[in-house]
């Protein structure tokens, strides 16, 4: 028999995810790569799995991406 009790929702977690998304959209990091955006969200306190969902990725993909150092722009050497 199914329970008729309402499911409790942790609204503080929902609010935290919404605020993290808004912070990302209004930051300088929004136009950067996946590594930088994921690091930004995790520095705000989001777990990696939540950051992956916000970025349209998966937790495993983000784990691999964060395990590699970010690519740096190649500098042009003048002769």
N, C-alpha and C positions, 0 to 999 in steps of 0.2 A: 504494500500500500504506500502510495507516495505521500511525502510529508507536505503539509499545508503551511508550514512556517515560512515566512518570507526570508529570502537570502539577504544576509547582511552585506552591505557594500562599504568598503573602506574608502570613503570619499577623500581622505587626506592623500592617499596614493594617487587617486584620479587627478586631484588638483595639482599634485607635484609633477605628474607627467605632462599635464597641460601647460604649466608654467615653464617647464624645461623646454618644451617644443616652442613656446613663444620666445623664450630667451634665445634659442638657436636661430629662429627666423629674424631676429632683430640684432644679431651679432655680426661681427666681421668674419666669423668662421663659416657662415652659411654658404659661402661660395667656394669653400676649400674642399679638400678631398674627404673621403670616408673616414680615414684615420683621424684627422683633425676634428671632424664633427663628432665622431664617437667619443673621442677623448674629452671633448668639451662637455658632452652630455653626462659622461661618467664622473667628471669632476664636479658636476652639479649634484651628484648623489644617485643618479639612476643606475640600476643594475645593467650589466651588459646586455641581457636579454631584452630589457625594455628599450634600451638605446637602439638595438638592432631593429625592433619593430618600428620605432619612430623614423628610422632611416631607410626603411623598406628593404631590410636585409634579414639574414637569419643569425641566430646566436653563434652557430658554428663558423659561418663565414666571417663574422666580426672577430671571433677569437683568433682565426688565422691571420686576418688583416692586422690586428693589434699585436700579433706576435712578431711581425716584421717591422723594422724601422721605417719611418716615413721616407718617401723618395724626396730627395732634395733637387731643386732646380739646377740644371747643369750650368755652370758659369762658362762664359766665353772668354777664352784667353786671347789677349791681343798680342800680336807679333811685332 
